[in-house]
Amino acid sequence: MPLVIDIDNNVKCAADNLFADYGMNTAEAMKFFVYTAVKTNSVPFAFTNNYAYEPRQSMADAINDTENNTNLYGPFDTAEEMFNALLED
């Protein structure tokens, strides 16, 4: 059964050029993607986010504390002291 995908012509041309470097056309690349996904039961590439990472405020505060050496615990003489301090919070 054929699969029809609507892709902008500029994107299609760029994809054609890209996949040609790998010795296949865009249709073969799409087929490769689908077969690999089914065979591995996963998406065969990593998703990335092109936007700048912005940590949550609590993480930003922790980074700031670490850089400024503030609100830190320790040093501890034993692991038990460390765990007791962690459990207090």
MIDOSE-1310 file (N, C-alpha, C; in nm, 2 decimals, decimal comma, always signed):
residues 89
mplv	+0,08/-0,12/+0,00/+0,00/+0,00/+0,00/+0,09/+0,12/+0,00; +0,07/+0,21/-0,09/+0,16/+0,33/-0,10/+0,13/+0,43/+0,01; +0,23/+0,50/+0,05/+0,22/+0,60/+0,15/+0,25/+0,74/+0,09; +0,16/+0,83/+0,10/+0,17/+0,96/+0,04/+0,20/+1,06/+0,16
idid	+0,31/+1,14/+0,14/+0,35/+1,24/+0,24/+0,36/+1,37/+0,17; +0,29/+1,47/+0,23/+0,29/+1,60/+0,17/+0,41/+1,68/+0,23; +0,51/+1,71/+0,15/+0,63/+1,79/+0,20/+0,65/+1,91/+0,11; +0,69/+2,02/+0,17/+0,72/+2,14/+0,10/+0,83/+2,11/-0,01
nnvk	+0,81/+2,16/-0,13/+0,90/+2,13/-0,23/+1,05/+2,17/-0,20; +1,07/+2,28/-0,13/+1,21/+2,31/-0,09/+1,27/+2,21/+0,00; +1,19/+2,16/+0,09/+1,24/+2,06/+0,19/+1,26/+1,93/+0,11; +1,18/+1,89/+0,02/+1,19/+1,77/-0,06/+1,32/+1,78/-0,14
caad	+1,35/+1,89/-0,20/+1,48/+1,90/-0,28/+1,60/+1,89/-0,19; +1,59/+1,95/-0,07/+1,70/+1,94/+0,02/+1,72/+1,80/+0,07; +1,61/+1,73/+0,09/+1,61/+1,59/+0,14/+1,67/+1,50/+0,02; +1,63/+1,53/-0,10/+1,68/+1,45/-0,21/+1,83/+1,46/-0,22
nlfa	+1,88/+1,59/-0,20/+2,03/+1,61/-0,21/+2,10/+1,54/-0,09; +2,04/+1,55/+0,02/+2,10/+1,49/+0,14/+2,11/+1,34/+0,13; +2,00/+1,27/+0,09/+1,99/+1,13/+0,09/+2,07/+1,08/-0,03; +2,09/+1,16/-0,14/+2,17/+1,11/-0,25/+2,32/+1,09/-0,21
dygm	+2,36/+1,17/-0,11/+2,50/+1,15/-0,05/+2,51/+1,02/+0,01; +2,40/+0,95/+0,05/+2,40/+0,82/+0,12/+2,36/+0,71/+0,02; +2,35/+0,75/-0,11/+2,32/+0,65/-0,21/+2,18/+0,61/-0,22; +2,08/+0,69/-0,17/+1,94/+0,65/-0,18/+1,86/+0,78/-0,21
ntae	+1,74/+0,76/-0,25/+1,65/+0,87/-0,27/+1,56/+0,89/-0,15; +1,48/+0,99/-0,15/+1,40/+1,02/-0,03/+1,30/+0,91/+0,00; +1,24/+0,85/-0,10/+1,14/+0,74/-0,08/+1,21/+0,63/-0,01; +1,33/+0,59/-0,05/+1,41/+0,48/+0,01/+1,45/+0,52/+0,15
amkf	+1,48/+0,65/+0,17/+1,52/+0,69/+0,31/+1,40/+0,68/+0,40; +1,28/+0,72/+0,36/+1,16/+0,71/+0,44/+1,13/+0,56/+0,47; +1,15/+0,48/+0,37/+1,12/+0,33/+0,39/+1,22/+0,28/+0,49; +1,35/+0,32/+0,48/+1,45/+0,28/+0,57/+1,42/+0,32/+0,72
fvyt	+1,37/+0,44/+0,73/+1,33/+0,49/+0,86/+1,22/+0,41/+0,92; +1,11/+0,38/+0,84/+1,00/+0,31/+0,89/+1,03/+0,16/+0,93; +1,11/+0,10/+0,84/+1,15/-0,04/+0,87/+1,24/-0,05/+0,99; +1,33/+0,05/+1,01/+1,42/+0,05/+1,12/+1,34/+0,07/+1,25
avkt	+1,24/+0,16/+1,24/+1,16/+0,19/+1,36/+1,08/+0,07/+1,40; +1,03/+0,00/+1,31/+0,95/-0,12/+1,34/+1,04/-0,23/+1,39; +1,15/-0,25/+1,33/+1,25/-0,36/+1,37/+1,30/-0,34/+1,51; +1,33/-0,21/+1,54/+1,39/-0,18/+1,67/+1,29/-0,14/+1,78
nsvp	+1,16/-0,12/+1,73/+1,06/-0,08/+1,82/+1,09/+0,06/+1,89; +1,16/+0,15/+1,81/+1,20/+0,28/+1,86/+1,22/+0,37/+1,74; +1,23/+0,50/+1,78/+1,26/+0,60/+1,67/+1,41/+0,59/+1,65; +1,45/+0,57/+1,53/+1,60/+0,55/+1,51/+1,68/+0,68/+1,50
faft	+1,65/+0,77/+1,58/+1,73/+0,89/+1,59/+1,70/+0,96/+1,72; +1,79/+1,05/+1,76/+1,76/+1,12/+1,89/+1,69/+1,25/+1,86; +1,59/+1,29/+1,94/+1,52/+1,41/+1,92/+1,60/+1,52/+1,99; +1,61/+1,63/+1,93/+1,69/+1,74/+1,99/+1,60/+1,87/+1,99
nnya	+1,63/+1,96/+2,07/+1,56/+2,08/+2,08/+1,66/+2,19/+2,04; +1,62/+2,27/+1,94/+1,72/+2,38/+1,90/+1,70/+2,50/+1,98; +1,61/+2,50/+2,08/+1,60/+2,62/+2,16/+1,70/+2,61/+2,28; +1,74/+2,73/+2,32/+1,83/+2,73/+2,44/+1,77/+2,66/+2,56
yepr	+1,85/+2,59/+2,63/+1,81/+2,52/+2,75/+1,79/+2,62/+2,86; +1,68/+2,63/+2,92/+1,65/+2,72/+3,04/+1,61/+2,63/+3,15; +1,70/+2,62/+3,25/+1,66/+2,53/+3,37/+1,55/+2,59/+3,45; +1,48/+2,50/+3,52/+1,38/+2,55/+3,61/+1,44/+2,63/+3,72
qsma	+1,36/+2,72/+3,78/+1,41/+2,81/+3,88/+1,49/+2,74/+3,99; +1,44/+2,63/+4,04/+1,51/+2,55/+4,14/+1,65/+2,51/+4,10; +1,66/+2,46/+3,97/+1,79/+2,42/+3,92/+1,88/+2,55/+3,90; +1,82/+2,65/+3,85/+1,90/+2,78/+3,83/+1,95/+2,83/+3,97
dain	+1,87/+2,82/+4,07/+1,91/+2,86/+4,21/+2,03/+2,77/+4,25; +2,01/+2,64/+4,23/+2,12/+2,54/+4,27/+2,25/+2,57/+4,20; +2,24/+2,60/+4,07/+2,36/+2,63/+3,99/+2,42/+2,76/+4,05; +2,34/+2,86/+4,07/+2,39/+2,98/+4,13/+2,46/+2,96/+4,27
dten	+2,39/+2,88/+4,35/+2,45/+2,85/+4,48/+2,59/+2,78/+4,47; +2,60/+2,69/+4,38/+2,72/+2,62/+4,36/+2,83/+2,71/+4,31; +2,80/+2,80/+4,21/+2,90/+2,89/+4,16/+2,94/+3,00/+4,26; +2,85/+3,03/+4,35/+2,88/+3,13/+4,46/+2,91/+3,08/+4,59
ntnl	+2,92/+2,94/+4,60/+2,95/+2,87/+4,72/+2,86/+2,91/+4,84; +2,73/+2,92/+4,81/+2,64/+2,95/+4,91/+2,53/+2,84/+4,93; +2,47/+2,84/+5,05/+2,37/+2,74/+5,08/+2,41/+2,59/+5,05; +2,54/+2,57/+5,08/+2,59/+2,43/+5,05/+2,60/+2,36/+5,19
ygpf	+2,59/+2,23/+5,18/+2,60/+2,14/+5,30/+2,74/+2,07/+5,30; +2,79/+2,05/+5,42/+2,91/+1,97/+5,44/+3,03/+2,06/+5,46; +3,15/+2,01/+5,46/+3,18/+1,87/+5,43/+3,14/+1,78/+5,54; +3,13/+1,65/+5,51/+3,09/+1,55/+5,61/+3,21/+1,46/+5,63
dtae	+3,21/+1,41/+5,76/+3,32/+1,31/+5,79/+3,28/+1,17/+5,75; +3,15/+1,14/+5,74/+3,11/+1,01/+5,71/+2,99/+1,01/+5,61; +2,97/+0,91/+5,54/+2,85/+0,90/+5,46/+2,72/+0,91/+5,54; +2,72/+0,85/+5,66/+2,61/+0,85/+5,74/+2,57/+1,00/+5,78
emfn	+2,67/+1,08/+5,81/+2,64/+1,22/+5,84/+2,58/+1,29/+5,71; +2,63/+1,26/+5,60/+2,58/+1,32/+5,47/+2,43/+1,28/+5,45; +2,40/+1,15/+5,47/+2,26/+1,10/+5,45/+2,17/+1,16/+5,55; +2,21/+1,17/+5,68/+2,13/+1,23/+5,78/+2,10/+1,38/+5,75
alle	+2,20/+1,45/+5,70/+2,17/+1,59/+5,66/+2,08/+1,60/+5,54; +2,09/+1,51/+5,44/+2,00/+1,50/+5,33/+1,85/+1,47/+5,37; +1,84/+1,39/+5,47/+1,70/+1,35/+5,52/+1,64/+1,45/+5,60; +1,72/+1,55/+5,66/+1,66/+1,65/+5,74/+1,58/+1,75/+5,66
d	+1,61/+1,77/+5,53/+1,54/+1,87/+5,45/+1,41/+1,82/+5,40
